[in-house]
Amino acid sequence: MLDAVRYLVDNGTKWRAIPADFPPWDRVYAFFRRWRDHGLVKEFHDRLRLKVREQAGRDPEPSAGVIDSQSVKADAVVGAGSRGFDGGKLINGRKRHAVVDTLGLLLGVMVTAADIGDRAAAQVLLAQVAAAHHRLALVWADGGYTGSLVEHCRAVLALVLAIVRRSDDMRGFVVLPKRWIVERFFAHLMRSRRLARDFERSTGSAEAMVHWSMTLLMTRRLARRRPSRA
């Protein structure tokens, strides 16, 4: 069943176009919907993240992270109630707000309409992430997260929101320190065809697909053969 869901994640919107040895498409979708609604997709993901961090010699729970957002075009099936226009990126669709650890592993994701501001979404998302990861003490962000959010994180969440700014002499596209970690995370999502744009009717399904994409990445890391010690 996990292979069937993996196939659906990697092969676009054609839910019926699954290999003949898998169950019927509606049965596969029923399992996905049940796992999504009961939080099992996220639980599978979170347990794997602990294993990957341990394999990398890190504490299972992170103490630092990076936050950013990614606007993506929405398919026609996405209703007007959960889509919007991002004037900065000139994208009509949805926005993925994500917090990752310093290994680029997902700590929390929230999908909104693309016209929702980064600071407004971050206030909700960071509260969820801080509640789930009690060791988290520092989060890096870009200049879009300045303002009252910095003080809110310190006073309410006991979290340092460190703004990584561009210097005046920087020209063109520059990936700032620590920001490359979350940019690499978003680049991985775009390699999953299901996430190249937003095809999901509900934001809950869109968030579940992000968790599935990272689940595939982590299973490959865990299955990778490590060199034996002489």
NUGUTI-352352 format. One record per residue (C-alpha): residue in one letter; x, y, z. Coordinates in Angstrom, 2 decimals, decimal comma. Example, Ala and Ser with C-alpha at 12.3 -4.5 7.8 and 13.67 -1.06 7.14 Angstrom:
NUGUTI-352352
ATOM | residu | X | Y | Z
ATOM | A | 12,30 | -4,50 | 7,80
ATOM | S | 13,67 | -1,06 | 7,14
//
This chain:
NUGUTI-352352
ATOM | residu | X | Y | Z
ATOM | M | 0,00 | 0,00 | 0,00
ATOM | L | 2,85 | 2,39 | 0,73
ATOM | D | 4,21 | 1,69 | -2,77
ATOM | A | 0,82 | 2,54 | -4,24
ATOM | V | 0,68 | 5,88 | -2,43
ATOM | R | 4,29 | 6,54 | -3,43
ATOM | Y | 3,30 | 5,97 | -7,06
ATOM | L | 0,45 | 8,44 | -6,74
ATOM | V | 2,74 | 11,05 | -5,19
ATOM | D | 5,28 | 10,74 | -8,00
ATOM | N | 2,94 | 10,44 | -10,97
ATOM | G | 0,68 | 13,46 | -11,07
ATOM | T | -3,08 | 13,66 | -10,91
ATOM | K | -4,03 | 10,45 | -12,73
ATOM | W | -5,16 | 8,52 | -9,68
ATOM | R | -6,57 | 5,73 | -11,86
ATOM | A | -3,26 | 5,21 | -13,71
ATOM | I | -1,59 | 2,90 | -11,20
ATOM | P | 0,13 | -0,45 | -11,88
ATOM | A | -2,09 | -3,49 | -12,29
ATOM | D | -0,67 | -5,24 | -9,22
ATOM | F | -1,91 | -2,43 | -6,93
ATOM | P | -5,41 | -2,36 | -5,44
ATOM | P | -8,10 | -0,36 | -7,29
ATOM | W | -7,40 | 3,39 | -7,34
ATOM | D | -10,39 | 4,20 | -5,12
ATOM | R | -9,16 | 1,73 | -2,48
ATOM | V | -5,71 | 3,31 | -2,52
ATOM | Y | -7,23 | 6,78 | -2,19
ATOM | A | -9,44 | 5,59 | 0,68
ATOM | F | -6,36 | 4,49 | 2,59
ATOM | F | -4,61 | 7,79 | 1,85
ATOM | R | -7,63 | 9,77 | 3,02
ATOM | R | -7,90 | 7,73 | 6,21
ATOM | W | -4,19 | 8,10 | 7,01
ATOM | R | -4,37 | 11,83 | 6,26
ATOM | D | -7,43 | 12,46 | 8,43
ATOM | H | -6,07 | 10,46 | 11,37
ATOM | G | -2,64 | 12,09 | 11,24
ATOM | L | -0,87 | 8,86 | 10,27
ATOM | V | 0,89 | 10,37 | 7,24
ATOM | K | 2,53 | 12,93 | 9,52
ATOM | E | 3,30 | 10,30 | 12,17
ATOM | F | 5,05 | 8,04 | 9,65
ATOM | H | 7,05 | 11,05 | 8,48
ATOM | D | 8,01 | 12,22 | 11,97
ATOM | R | 9,21 | 8,78 | 13,07
ATOM | L | 11,43 | 8,54 | 10,02
ATOM | R | 12,86 | 12,01 | 10,69
ATOM | L | 13,96 | 10,88 | 14,16
ATOM | K | 15,73 | 7,90 | 12,60
ATOM | V | 17,48 | 10,02 | 9,97
ATOM | R | 18,70 | 12,50 | 12,58
ATOM | E | 20,01 | 9,67 | 14,76
ATOM | Q | 21,76 | 8,09 | 11,78
ATOM | A | 23,43 | 11,46 | 11,13
ATOM | G | 24,68 | 11,59 | 14,72
ATOM | R | 22,27 | 14,34 | 15,76
ATOM | D | 19,93 | 14,62 | 18,71
ATOM | P | 16,50 | 13,26 | 17,67
ATOM | E | 14,95 | 16,63 | 18,47
ATOM | P | 16,36 | 19,73 | 16,73
ATOM | S | 17,42 | 22,93 | 18,47
ATOM | A | 17,51 | 25,15 | 15,36
ATOM | G | 15,57 | 25,51 | 12,14
ATOM | V | 14,87 | 27,65 | 9,10
ATOM | I | 11,53 | 29,06 | 7,93
ATOM | D | 10,47 | 30,19 | 4,46
ATOM | S | 7,60 | 29,97 | 1,99
ATOM | Q | 7,13 | 28,83 | -1,59
ATOM | S | 4,34 | 30,01 | -3,90
ATOM | V | 3,16 | 27,50 | -6,50
ATOM | K | 0,57 | 27,65 | -9,25
ATOM | A | -2,72 | 25,93 | -8,50
ATOM | D | -4,54 | 23,56 | -10,81
ATOM | A | -8,11 | 24,25 | -11,90
ATOM | V | -9,47 | 21,85 | -9,25
ATOM | V | -8,30 | 24,21 | -6,47
ATOM | G | -11,29 | 26,29 | -5,42
ATOM | A | -11,30 | 30,06 | -5,04
ATOM | G | -11,67 | 29,73 | -1,28
ATOM | S | -8,14 | 28,35 | -0,83
ATOM | R | -6,22 | 30,06 | -3,60
ATOM | G | -4,99 | 33,62 | -4,07
ATOM | F | -2,57 | 35,83 | -5,98
ATOM | D | 0,98 | 36,41 | -4,75
ATOM | G | 1,80 | 39,87 | -6,05
ATOM | G | 5,50 | 39,52 | -5,33
ATOM | K | 5,96 | 36,28 | -7,28
ATOM | L | 3,07 | 36,95 | -9,71
ATOM | I | 1,63 | 33,50 | -8,99
ATOM | N | -2,04 | 32,58 | -8,76
ATOM | G | -2,27 | 29,59 | -6,46
ATOM | R | -1,19 | 28,49 | -3,03
ATOM | K | 1,73 | 29,06 | -0,73
ATOM | R | 3,66 | 26,41 | 1,23
ATOM | H | 5,03 | 27,70 | 4,52
ATOM | A | 7,65 | 25,35 | 5,96
ATOM | V | 10,07 | 25,03 | 8,86
ATOM | V | 13,00 | 22,66 | 8,40
ATOM | D | 15,87 | 21,62 | 10,66
ATOM | T | 19,54 | 22,19 | 9,83
ATOM | L | 19,61 | 18,93 | 7,86
ATOM | G | 16,78 | 20,19 | 5,66
ATOM | L | 14,24 | 17,80 | 7,18
ATOM | L | 10,67 | 18,99 | 7,56
ATOM | L | 9,50 | 20,07 | 11,03
ATOM | G | 6,22 | 21,67 | 10,05
ATOM | V | 4,27 | 22,74 | 6,97
ATOM | M | 1,16 | 24,82 | 6,39
ATOM | V | -0,49 | 25,39 | 3,01
ATOM | T | -2,49 | 28,60 | 2,49
ATOM | A | -3,76 | 30,76 | -0,32
ATOM | A | -0,86 | 32,51 | -2,05
ATOM | D | -2,03 | 35,96 | -0,90
ATOM | I | -1,56 | 35,13 | 2,81
ATOM | G | 1,40 | 37,06 | 4,22
ATOM | D | 4,48 | 35,21 | 5,45
ATOM | R | 4,38 | 36,80 | 8,90
ATOM | A | 0,71 | 35,96 | 9,49
ATOM | A | 1,23 | 32,32 | 8,50
ATOM | A | 4,52 | 32,07 | 10,39
ATOM | Q | 2,88 | 33,11 | 13,66
ATOM | V | 0,57 | 30,09 | 13,45
ATOM | L | 3,12 | 27,65 | 12,04
ATOM | L | 5,90 | 28,53 | 14,48
ATOM | A | 3,50 | 28,07 | 17,40
ATOM | Q | 2,70 | 24,55 | 16,16
ATOM | V | 6,36 | 23,69 | 15,59
ATOM | A | 7,49 | 25,09 | 18,94
ATOM | A | 4,81 | 23,08 | 20,74
ATOM | A | 5,90 | 19,87 | 19,03
ATOM | H | 9,68 | 20,41 | 19,37
ATOM | H | 10,52 | 21,66 | 22,84
ATOM | R | 14,29 | 21,88 | 22,18
ATOM | L | 13,81 | 24,30 | 19,32
ATOM | A | 15,33 | 27,63 | 20,37
ATOM | L | 16,49 | 29,35 | 17,17
ATOM | V | 14,90 | 29,81 | 13,75
ATOM | W | 16,53 | 31,66 | 10,85
ATOM | A | 14,36 | 33,65 | 8,44
ATOM | D | 14,69 | 36,22 | 5,67
ATOM | G | 13,70 | 39,87 | 5,73
ATOM | G | 10,05 | 39,09 | 5,02
ATOM | Y | 9,62 | 37,96 | 8,62
ATOM | T | 10,70 | 41,16 | 10,35
ATOM | G | 8,49 | 43,36 | 12,50
ATOM | S | 6,35 | 42,35 | 15,45
ATOM | L | 6,79 | 38,64 | 14,68
ATOM | V | 10,33 | 38,72 | 16,10
ATOM | E | 9,12 | 40,03 | 19,46
ATOM | H | 6,12 | 37,68 | 19,42
ATOM | C | 8,39 | 34,67 | 19,01
ATOM | R | 10,62 | 35,79 | 21,88
ATOM | A | 7,85 | 36,70 | 24,31
ATOM | V | 5,22 | 34,06 | 23,54
ATOM | L | 7,11 | 31,10 | 22,05
ATOM | A | 10,49 | 31,52 | 23,83
ATOM | L | 12,02 | 31,31 | 20,37
ATOM | V | 14,74 | 33,45 | 18,79
ATOM | L | 13,78 | 34,44 | 15,25
ATOM | A | 17,07 | 35,48 | 13,63
ATOM | I | 16,68 | 37,55 | 10,46
ATOM | V | 19,31 | 36,86 | 7,79
ATOM | R | 19,57 | 40,02 | 5,71
ATOM | R | 21,14 | 40,85 | 2,38
ATOM | S | 24,00 | 43,32 | 2,51
ATOM | D | 23,84 | 46,46 | 0,37
ATOM | D | 26,62 | 45,28 | -1,95
ATOM | M | 24,86 | 42,03 | -2,93
ATOM | R | 23,64 | 41,93 | -6,54
ATOM | G | 21,42 | 39,45 | -8,35
ATOM | F | 20,25 | 36,12 | -6,91
ATOM | V | 22,19 | 35,26 | -3,76
ATOM | V | 21,42 | 32,40 | -1,39
ATOM | L | 22,07 | 33,76 | 2,08
ATOM | P | 23,73 | 31,79 | 4,91
ATOM | K | 21,41 | 29,12 | 6,38
ATOM | R | 18,77 | 30,01 | 3,78
ATOM | W | 20,23 | 27,49 | 1,33
ATOM | I | 18,98 | 24,73 | 3,63
ATOM | V | 15,31 | 25,57 | 3,13
ATOM | E | 15,88 | 26,42 | -0,55
ATOM | R | 17,23 | 22,89 | -1,04
ATOM | F | 14,12 | 21,55 | 0,69
ATOM | F | 11,82 | 23,40 | -1,73
ATOM | A | 13,94 | 22,21 | -4,67
ATOM | H | 13,35 | 18,62 | -3,55
ATOM | L | 9,59 | 19,19 | -3,45
ATOM | M | 9,63 | 20,44 | -7,04
ATOM | R | 11,23 | 17,15 | -8,13
ATOM | S | 8,02 | 15,36 | -7,10
ATOM | R | 5,68 | 15,83 | -10,06
ATOM | R | 2,68 | 15,83 | -7,75
ATOM | L | 4,13 | 18,97 | -6,13
ATOM | A | 5,31 | 20,81 | -9,26
ATOM | R | 2,03 | 22,68 | -8,86
ATOM | D | -0,84 | 22,32 | -6,38
ATOM | F | -3,36 | 19,73 | -7,59
ATOM | E | -5,16 | 19,12 | -4,28
ATOM | R | -8,72 | 20,18 | -3,57
ATOM | S | -7,98 | 20,58 | 0,16
ATOM | T | -5,02 | 22,15 | 1,92
ATOM | G | -4,92 | 19,08 | 4,17
ATOM | S | -4,16 | 16,87 | 1,18
ATOM | A | -1,59 | 19,38 | -0,05
ATOM | E | 0,22 | 19,23 | 3,29
ATOM | A | 0,02 | 15,42 | 3,31
ATOM | M | 1,66 | 15,30 | -0,11
ATOM | V | 4,57 | 17,37 | 1,21
ATOM | H | 4,99 | 14,88 | 4,05
ATOM | W | 4,90 | 11,98 | 1,57
ATOM | S | 7,55 | 13,59 | -0,60
ATOM | M | 9,87 | 13,97 | 2,38
ATOM | T | 9,03 | 10,42 | 3,50
ATOM | L | 10,35 | 9,14 | 0,16
ATOM | L | 13,55 | 11,16 | 0,61
ATOM | M | 14,14 | 9,85 | 4,13
ATOM | T | 13,46 | 6,20 | 3,27
ATOM | R | 16,10 | 6,45 | 0,56
ATOM | R | 18,58 | 7,95 | 3,02
ATOM | L | 17,93 | 5,23 | 5,58
ATOM | A | 18,17 | 2,46 | 2,98
ATOM | R | 21,43 | 3,79 | 1,57
ATOM | R | 24,32 | 1,45 | 2,31
ATOM | R | 26,90 | 2,91 | 4,63
ATOM | P | 30,56 | 1,91 | 4,15
ATOM | S | 31,63 | -0,82 | 6,58
ATOM | R | 34,33 | 0,02 | 9,06
ATOM | A | 37,59 | -1,87 | 8,64
//
